[in-house]
């Protein structure tokens, strides 16, 4: 049974194998303008997920503020 190293992995496999390293590899590729090395599908998914997460966070905070205002109004 042979061990797989990060150098042997395709970009998508690398994403599944070591997410933190994948993020740094994508960042370096962007900074160095090595566009052919960017895993465009996974990067797009990450951006979409980040947007959803941020939207959920804002909605949650707005609900929390509304609850506090209601508590102040009815005390």
DSSP file (Angstrom, degrees, kcal/mol; ACC not computed):
  #  RESIDUE AA STRUCTURE BP1 BP2  ACC     N-H-->O    O-->H-N    N-H-->O    O-->H-N    TCO  KAPPA ALPHA  PHI   PSI    X-CA   Y-CA   Z-CA
    1    1 A X              0   0    0      0, 0.0     2,-0.3     0, 0.0     0, 0.0   0.000 360.0 360.0 360.0 118.2    0.0    0.0    0.0
    2    2 A X        -     0   0    0      1,-0.0     2,-0.3     0, 0.0     0, 0.0  -0.680 360.0-125.0 -95.9 147.4    1.6    3.3   -1.1
    3    3 A X        -     0   0    0     -2,-0.3     2,-0.4     1,-0.0    -1,-0.0  -0.672  21.1-129.7 -87.5 142.7    1.1    6.6    0.5
    4    4 A X        -     0   0    0     -2,-0.3     2,-0.2     2,-0.0    -1,-0.0  -0.778  20.2-152.8 -92.0 133.9   -0.1    9.5   -1.7
    5    5 A X    >   -     0   0    0     -2,-0.4     3,-1.3     1,-0.1     4,-0.5  -0.664  27.9-111.2-101.3 162.5    1.8   12.8   -1.4
    6    6 A X  G >  S+     0   0    0      1,-0.3     3,-0.8    -2,-0.2    -1,-0.1   0.797 116.1  62.0 -63.4 -28.1    0.4   16.2   -2.0
    7    7 A X  G 3  S+     0   0    0      1,-0.2    -1,-0.3     7,-0.0     7,-0.0   0.759 102.6  51.5 -68.0 -24.3    2.5   16.5   -5.2
    8    8 A X  G <  S+     0   0    0     -3,-1.3    -1,-0.2     2,-0.1     2,-0.2   0.548  91.8  98.4 -88.8  -8.7    0.7   13.5   -6.7
    9    9 A X  S <  S-     0   0    0     -3,-0.8     2,-0.1    -4,-0.5    -3,-0.0  -0.555  71.4-126.1 -88.0 144.6   -2.8   14.9   -6.1
   10   10 A X     >  -     0   0    0     -2,-0.2     4,-2.8     1,-0.1     5,-0.2  -0.420  38.6-101.2 -72.6 159.7   -5.0   16.6   -8.6
   11   11 A X  H  > S+     0   0    0      1,-0.2     4,-1.7     2,-0.2     5,-0.1   0.888 123.7  47.5 -53.7 -42.7   -6.3   20.0   -7.5
   12   12 A X  H  > S+     0   0    0      2,-0.2     4,-1.5     1,-0.2    -1,-0.2   0.903 113.0  48.1 -67.2 -40.6   -9.8   18.6   -6.6
   13   13 A X  H  > S+     0   0    0      1,-0.2     4,-2.2     2,-0.2    -2,-0.2   0.891 108.4  55.5 -63.7 -39.1   -8.2   15.7   -4.7
   14   14 A X  H  X S+     0   0    0     -4,-2.8     4,-2.8     1,-0.2     8,-0.3   0.875 103.0  56.2 -61.1 -38.9   -5.9   18.1   -2.9
   15   15 A X  H  < S+     0   0    0     -4,-1.7    -1,-0.2    -5,-0.2    -2,-0.2   0.908 113.0  40.5 -58.0 -45.0   -9.0   20.0   -1.7
   16   16 A X  H  < S+     0   0    0     -4,-1.5     3,-0.2     1,-0.1    -2,-0.2   0.800 117.7  48.2 -74.9 -30.0  -10.4   16.9   -0.2
   17   17 A X  H  < S+     0   0    0     -4,-2.2     2,-0.2     1,-0.2    -2,-0.2   0.906 132.3   3.1 -80.7 -44.7   -7.1   15.7    1.2
   18   18 A X     X  -     0   0    0     -4,-2.8     4,-2.3    -5,-0.2    -1,-0.2  -0.704  61.9-178.3-148.8  88.8   -5.9   18.9    2.9
   19   19 A X  H  > S+     0   0    0     -3,-0.2     4,-2.4     1,-0.2     5,-0.2   0.892  83.7  52.6 -58.2 -46.0   -8.3   21.8    2.8
   20   20 A X  H  > S+     0   0    0      1,-0.2     4,-1.8     2,-0.2    -1,-0.2   0.916 112.2  44.8 -59.4 -45.4   -6.0   24.3    4.6
   21   21 A X  H  > S+     0   0    0      1,-0.2     4,-2.4     2,-0.2    -1,-0.2   0.872 110.2  56.0 -66.7 -36.3   -3.1   23.6    2.2
   22   22 A X  H  X S+     0   0    0     -4,-2.3     4,-2.5    -8,-0.3    -2,-0.2   0.916 105.5  51.9 -61.2 -43.6   -5.5   23.8   -0.8
   23   23 A X  H  X S+     0   0    0     -4,-2.4     4,-2.4     1,-0.2    -1,-0.2   0.930 111.9  45.7 -58.3 -47.1   -6.6   27.3    0.3
   24   24 A X  H  X S+     0   0    0     -4,-1.8     4,-2.4     1,-0.2    -1,-0.2   0.873 111.2  52.4 -66.9 -36.7   -3.0   28.5    0.5
   25   25 A X  H  X S+     0   0    0     -4,-2.4     4,-2.1     2,-0.2    -1,-0.2   0.905 111.0  47.5 -65.0 -40.9   -2.1   26.9   -2.9
   26   26 A X  H  X S+     0   0    0     -4,-2.5     4,-2.3     2,-0.2    -2,-0.2   0.911 111.2  51.2 -66.2 -42.2   -5.1   28.7   -4.5
   27   27 A X  H  X S+     0   0    0     -4,-2.4     4,-2.7     1,-0.2    -2,-0.2   0.922 110.6  48.3 -60.5 -45.5   -4.1   32.0   -2.9
   28   28 A X  H  X S+     0   0    0     -4,-2.4     4,-2.4     1,-0.2     6,-0.2   0.900 109.8  52.3 -63.4 -40.1   -0.5   31.7   -4.2
   29   29 A X  H  <>S+     0   0    0     -4,-2.1     5,-2.6     2,-0.2     4,-0.3   0.913 111.5  47.0 -62.5 -42.3   -1.7   30.8   -7.6
   30   30 A X  H ><5S+     0   0    0     -4,-2.3     3,-1.3     3,-0.2    -2,-0.2   0.948 113.4  47.7 -62.0 -48.9   -3.9   34.0   -7.7
   31   31 A X  H 3<5S+     0   0    0     -4,-2.7    -2,-0.2     1,-0.3    -1,-0.2   0.850 115.2  44.8 -63.0 -35.6   -1.1   36.2   -6.4
   32   32 A X  T 3<5S-     0   0    0     -4,-2.4    -1,-0.3    -5,-0.2    -2,-0.2   0.372 110.5-121.0 -90.8   4.4    1.4   34.8   -8.9
   33   33 A X  T < 5 +     0   0    0     -3,-1.3     2,-1.1    -4,-0.3    -3,-0.2   0.832  61.9 147.7  58.7  35.2   -1.1   35.0  -11.8
   34   34 A X    > < +     0   0    0     -5,-2.6     3,-1.8    -6,-0.2     4,-0.3  -0.618  13.9 167.0 -96.4  72.4   -0.9   31.3  -12.4
   35   35 A X  G >   +     0   0    0     -2,-1.1     3,-1.2     1,-0.3    -1,-0.2   0.752  65.6  65.7 -63.9 -27.1   -4.5   31.0  -13.6
   36   36 A X  G 3  S+     0   0    0      1,-0.2    -1,-0.3    -3,-0.2    -2,-0.1   0.687  99.1  54.9 -69.9 -16.2   -4.0   27.5  -15.0
   37   37 A X  G <  S+     0   0    0     -3,-1.8     2,-0.3    -8,-0.1    -1,-0.2   0.502  83.7 106.6 -93.0  -5.5   -3.3   26.2  -11.5
   38   38 A X    <   -     0   0    0     -3,-1.2     2,-1.6    -4,-0.3     3,-0.2  -0.586  69.5-136.7 -81.8 133.7   -6.6   27.5  -10.0
   39   39 A X     >  -     0   0    0     -2,-0.3     4,-2.6     1,-0.2     5,-0.2  -0.670  28.3-177.4 -85.6  83.0   -9.3   25.0   -9.2
   40   40 A X  H  > S+     0   0    0     -2,-1.6     4,-2.4     1,-0.2    -1,-0.2   0.827  73.3  52.9 -59.3 -39.0  -12.1   27.2  -10.6
   41   41 A X  H  > S+     0   0    0      2,-0.2     4,-2.0     1,-0.2    -1,-0.2   0.948 114.3  41.0 -63.8 -48.6  -15.0   24.9   -9.7
   42   42 A X  H  > S+     0   0    0      2,-0.2     4,-2.5     1,-0.2    -2,-0.2   0.879 113.7  53.3 -69.4 -37.2  -14.0   24.6   -6.1
   43   43 A X  H  X S+     0   0    0     -4,-2.6     4,-2.4     2,-0.2    -1,-0.2   0.927 109.5  49.2 -62.8 -43.5  -13.1   28.3   -5.7
   44   44 A X  H  X S+     0   0    0     -4,-2.4     4,-2.3    -5,-0.2    -2,-0.2   0.903 110.9  50.1 -61.7 -41.1  -16.5   29.2   -7.1
   45   45 A X  H  X S+     0   0    0     -4,-2.0     4,-2.7     1,-0.2    -1,-0.2   0.904 110.1  50.5 -63.2 -41.4  -18.2   26.9   -4.7
   46   46 A X  H  X S+     0   0    0     -4,-2.5     4,-2.4     2,-0.2    -2,-0.2   0.903 110.5  48.8 -64.6 -41.4  -16.2   28.3   -1.8
   47   47 A X  H  X S+     0   0    0     -4,-2.4     4,-2.2     2,-0.2    -1,-0.2   0.918 112.5  48.4 -64.8 -42.9  -17.2   31.9   -2.7
   48   48 A X  H  X S+     0   0    0     -4,-2.3     4,-2.2     2,-0.2    -2,-0.2   0.927 112.4  48.2 -62.3 -45.2  -20.8   30.9   -3.0
   49   49 A X  H  X S+     0   0    0     -4,-2.7     4,-2.5     1,-0.2    -2,-0.2   0.884 109.9  52.7 -62.9 -39.0  -20.7   29.1    0.4
   50   50 A X  H  X S+     0   0    0     -4,-2.4     4,-2.6     2,-0.2    -1,-0.2   0.915 108.7  50.2 -63.2 -42.9  -19.0   32.1    2.0
   51   51 A X  H  X S+     0   0    0     -4,-2.2     4,-2.3     2,-0.2    -2,-0.2   0.909 111.5  47.9 -61.2 -42.7  -21.8   34.4    0.6
   52   52 A X  H  X S+     0   0    0     -4,-2.2     4,-2.5     2,-0.2    -2,-0.2   0.905 112.1  49.9 -64.4 -41.6  -24.5   32.1    2.0
   53   53 A X  H  X S+     0   0    0     -4,-2.5     4,-2.2     2,-0.2    -2,-0.2   0.914 111.5  47.9 -64.2 -43.6  -22.7   32.0    5.4
   54   54 A X  H  X S+     0   0    0     -4,-2.6     4,-2.4     2,-0.2    -1,-0.2   0.907 111.5  50.6 -64.8 -41.6  -22.4   35.7    5.6
   55   55 A X  H  X S+     0   0    0     -4,-2.3     4,-2.6     1,-0.2    -2,-0.2   0.925 110.8  48.9 -62.0 -44.7  -26.0   36.3    4.6
   56   56 A X  H  X S+     0   0    0     -4,-2.5     4,-2.4     1,-0.2    -1,-0.2   0.903 110.3  51.8 -61.2 -41.2  -27.1   33.8    7.3
   57   57 A X  H  X S+     0   0    0     -4,-2.2     4,-2.3     2,-0.2    -2,-0.2   0.915 110.6  47.2 -62.9 -44.2  -25.0   35.6    9.9
   58   58 A X  H  X S+     0   0    0     -4,-2.4     4,-2.5     2,-0.2    -2,-0.2   0.927 112.4  49.8 -64.1 -44.5  -26.5   39.0    9.1
   59   59 A X  H  X S+     0   0    0     -4,-2.6     4,-2.1     1,-0.2    -2,-0.2   0.902 110.9  50.3 -60.6 -40.8  -30.0   37.6    9.2
   60   60 A X  H  X S+     0   0    0     -4,-2.4     4,-2.0     1,-0.2    -1,-0.2   0.912 111.5  47.2 -64.6 -43.5  -29.3   36.0   12.5
   61   61 A X  H  X S+     0   0    0     -4,-2.3     4,-2.3     2,-0.2    -1,-0.2   0.876 110.3  53.0 -66.6 -37.4  -27.9   39.2   14.0
   62   62 A X  H  X S+     0   0    0     -4,-2.5     4,-2.3     2,-0.2    -1,-0.2   0.904 109.2  49.1 -64.6 -40.6  -30.8   41.2   12.7
   63   63 A X  H  X S+     0   0    0     -4,-2.1     4,-2.2     2,-0.2    -2,-0.2   0.900 110.3  51.6 -63.7 -40.7  -33.3   38.8   14.4
   64   64 A X  H  X S+     0   0    0     -4,-2.0     4,-1.9     2,-0.2    -2,-0.2   0.907 109.9  48.5 -63.1 -42.3  -31.3   39.1   17.6
   65   65 A X  H  X S+     0   0    0     -4,-2.3     4,-2.5     1,-0.2    -2,-0.2   0.907 109.4  53.3 -64.1 -42.1  -31.5   42.9   17.5
   66   66 A X  H  X S+     0   0    0     -4,-2.3     4,-2.4     1,-0.2    -2,-0.2   0.907 107.5  51.3 -60.3 -42.0  -35.2   42.8   16.8
   67   67 A X  H  X S+     0   0    0     -4,-2.2     4,-2.3     1,-0.2    -1,-0.2   0.914 109.8  49.8 -61.3 -43.1  -35.7   40.6   19.9
   68   68 A X  H  X S+     0   0    0     -4,-1.9     4,-2.2     2,-0.2    -2,-0.2   0.907 110.1  50.1 -64.5 -41.5  -33.8   43.0   22.0
   69   69 A X  H  X S+     0   0    0     -4,-2.5     4,-2.3     2,-0.2    -1,-0.2   0.906 110.4  50.2 -62.1 -41.5  -35.9   45.9   20.7
   70   70 A X  H  X S+     0   0    0     -4,-2.4     4,-1.7     2,-0.2    -2,-0.2   0.905 109.4  51.2 -63.7 -40.7  -39.1   44.0   21.5
   71   71 A X  H  < S+     0   0    0     -4,-2.3    -1,-0.2     1,-0.2    -2,-0.2   0.907 111.6  47.5 -62.5 -41.4  -37.8   43.3   25.0
   72   72 A X  H >< S+     0   0    0     -4,-2.2     3,-0.9     1,-0.2    -2,-0.2   0.884 111.6  50.9 -65.8 -38.5  -37.1   47.0   25.5
   73   73 A X  H 3< S+     0   0    0     -4,-2.3    -1,-0.2     1,-0.2    -2,-0.2   0.806 114.3  42.3 -71.1 -29.2  -40.5   48.1   24.1
   74   74 A X  T 3<        0   0    0     -4,-1.7    -1,-0.2     1,-0.2    -2,-0.2   0.067 360.0 360.0-110.6  25.1  -42.5   45.7   26.4
   75   75 A X    <         0   0    0     -3,-0.9    -1,-0.2    -4,-0.1    -2,-0.1   0.417 360.0 360.0 -94.6 360.0  -40.7   46.1   29.7
